[in-house]
Structures are given as structure tokens and as C-alpha cells.
Amino acid sequence: MGGDQLGGTAQAEGGRLTTHVLDTASGKPAEGLSIEFFKVAGETRTHLKTVVTNADGRCDAPLLAGGDFRTGEYELVFAAGDYLRRQGTTLPEPAFLDRVPIRFGMAEQKHYHVPLLISPYGYSTYRGS
């Protein structure tokens, strides 16, 4: 992915962005959960990629790393409702939580880890390591 598409300030290689999803209702990693990844610039969102979590609830590779890493504002949109329905969870229509967006900023060339803890009626996130 070229630096022009990501925008933001070019940085020396070294930063990376990772995520993972834990299903707190089952106490297990959320395998097979789809995540859309966007670069945000003002009111404009640019879709960068869509990934799906593996058996450990993680992505197989960092969302950004090395020369593709740029500081700036980003958004992850987790398809929690689709995942929960596939697990056999009965959700109301509309579901309380369906798509869970997390918008965050990366201001320095470091490792940013943005995990999601999900259940049918609540979620939590934090900057992990």
C-alpha cells in the first residue's frame, strides 16, 4: 500500500497497528469476525482493507507496519452482529450492537494495539501493548 493512499505524515519505519477480538460472553477469541479498516481525514473515510480474525481472534498480519505506517486518525469497524449471529446468539432486530466503530489517533511511531472485548450488549476497548 503506497504512502499516498494512506495520507498523514511519512515516518521512519518502526510503527505498527494490530488488533484482536475477544468474545467475553463465551470467554473465547472471536474467530471469523470481519473488520473494516479506514483512514480518516476530516469528514472523509478512505477504506484501506477488510480483514477477518483467525482462530486466536487476531489478524494474521499487522493492519499497518513499516513503510505503510503513518500517524493520523483511523477507524476500525467490527462486524460484531454478524459474528454473534454465526455463534448462535439470538439478537433482537435491530441488534443492540451490530457494527462497532472505534475511531482512534496514532500520534507517534510506536506499536498501537486496539483490541475489542465484545458481548451482545456491551463492548470495551483500550490501547494495548
Phi, psi and omega in degrees: 000125183284154180297329181297323182291324183282329184069192180081185183270127176295140182231160172296151181299146177148331178281158174204157179234127177228165177210163167203163185230130176244134178270101185287341177288324180261344183076024183230163172297147180271090180281137175082017179272127181278139180228123174266141184238128184232148166266136182245131175223100185065237179268002183262129174247127178248120180290125180261318180190164171236132180233165178231136182290148179271190183298338179266006181076013182246166172274150182292339180215159175302149176291324174221145177196157174056230183294340178277345183288129176224143173291162179142193182256137183223167177217134171252134177239112184267128179276068185294318182299314178301315179300310183298320177298319178295336178278357180092009179285128176276119181246146175291164175247117358283157179293146176300312175240120178242291175252125183251107178269138173232113179258133186210162178244147175239112189257352182215165183279079183221180172274121173250124178239121184240089180275160175234128172254121190233145169215173183299336185233017177189159176209163180212151175215169179194168173272109182268189180234000000 
